[in-house]
Amino acid sequence: MACRRKYNASSSSNAGTWCVLLSLLATVVLLSTVTRLHASDRASNLLPEHVMEMRNAILDAAKTGKIEELGVPIEMNELPPVFGGTGTMSGDPIESLRAIAKLEGGEAEFLKTIEAILTLPPLRDGNLYIWPYLVKRDLRSLMPDEQVDLKTALNSVLPDEKSETSGAKVLYPGFRIEIGADGTWHFLGRNDQPDN
């Protein structure tokens, strides 16, 4: 409305165009400000209740710094989740997680990675919620805020894109966590590992 008062009918058509452009710019700035939520708010925003409960149980266990605390969310499942990356799976899920942690720089580092991943938003793929949302994205085409999320998920260690085949899609190489819409924890492992 301010544009109409300032530029009356006798003004050139360029003034109307500028008003539209300024209005659009103001809308974009407003929307980008509103949608930039704190990472933990973005990660849990609009999740189904059961998914939120499992995510929070895994996150709370990771925050303790004790790998055996992941037994709480594991016990929330009817069957233990699949853990990728150990080569051979132990009958004890906690021992399987310890084997993964040993390969990943120790329990503390492994738990920090889980915590970092779960502070990011998930990707919804059918009835699965997959953390982080970057798992299927080509890393060469990320926006600046997505690059920050990638650093968060990888604990600030970015993949070496030069080592990738020219023209090939560069995928997220870090850990992923999958939770079903019913709250079942399905998978924890590196993104390049199968979940079955």
Summary of the structure (lengths in Angstrom):
residues: 196
radius of gyration: 22.2
end to end distance: 59.1
largest distance: 81.5
contacts: 541
relative contact order: 0.14
helix: 52%
strand: 11%
